[in-house]
């Protein structure tokens, strides 16, 4: 469903993403983990056709993101980092615009709009302009936009960043509820999120894949704690002595 | 095509969702009126035509049209919505066309709201309305040319001020391409053929031709080429530096 083949990106001499290879299928929730600047966002931008790879390619549902960009983009729902949206629009107008661009029409369009509005509890703010919304609502508008066309592949860049614990919980529930029939790729640096929702985790640093395994197996590397594994693989060397959990 | 339509509607609506549209239209109409009656001497000329009105269009457009165009792409970059836009199944030319047409339609709305001057001149005398219509068409085409230049330049930067200033300078060059201010830059070294080529690029010459009431196919082709060329360049710029 998603095949990444030698994907690389460099800006001048600076390599941001270095020869990534992996593939994954529907039913998986893939967590993209890594320190800031590891290349997580750049990878997602390449998968969604926003940034052109310097080398290698990826295909989504059989569509190459370089040569069949639009076909691939039709199968993807994407939440960019920070959930950008048009500030002067209301969520209702914004989602209708996305529906038009996605080519939804008639009864299906209405049904999809109703479903995402209901699922993300946007009803109370539908008529308010987006720039007056709280961070949590803005993020939910971004998520609603991403799942509106019921995509096969969902790519979410830091979907819970800046949300309060209740909102984080809701977003994770949403991800879990959709994970059976879709492939979901999320990037995060919140380790508990990986344990909560991901079936597989890839840790990258300096643009390279360091480990690719299930969260449970990864945690074992760190003596049962994912954070120790993370520090060990991203900093290199031995795991620091287990500190007493706070 | 429905994608272009969706973009067009979103974009045009966004002008009126913020004070931008109202401020722009009011300033545009006030300046048009002031120029026509004070600088143009509309009454003093004692002639039933709108030369006093149309003569100032190129100069007003020089500052007002870049103000519409500067936000087209720079704002998308600044707010990060360009990432949303370009990861939707929209091709670059659809995005460029949808946004451009909305800006042009907005300029057309502002221009149409000058209709009281047309009513005035018809009340006072018996003008050649065909010539006035031609001048309106010419004015709209000239606004379209400026907008295409501005849209292309706006795609280079996330800074609207930079987009504005550079657009004004480039538009100024196009406006005066037939005059010594611009031609002297070339006359010292360029062959006569190039000099004639540059001179023929002048917005002012083409607009003046049309505003005399003669819609010549060459003038139409000229504006169509300017618009097409800059919009094409716009899609290329987007492709290049989509993510920067």
Interface residues (C-beta under 8 A of the other chain):
Chain A: X45 X48 X49 X50 X51 X52 X70 X71 X73 X74 X76 X78 X80 X82 X84 X85 X86 X87 X88 X89 X93 X97 X98 X100 X101 X102 X103 X129 X145
Chain B: X2 X3 X5 X6 X7 X9 X10 X13 X14 X17 X18 X79 X80 X81 X83 X84 X86 X87 X88 X89 X90 X91 X242 X243
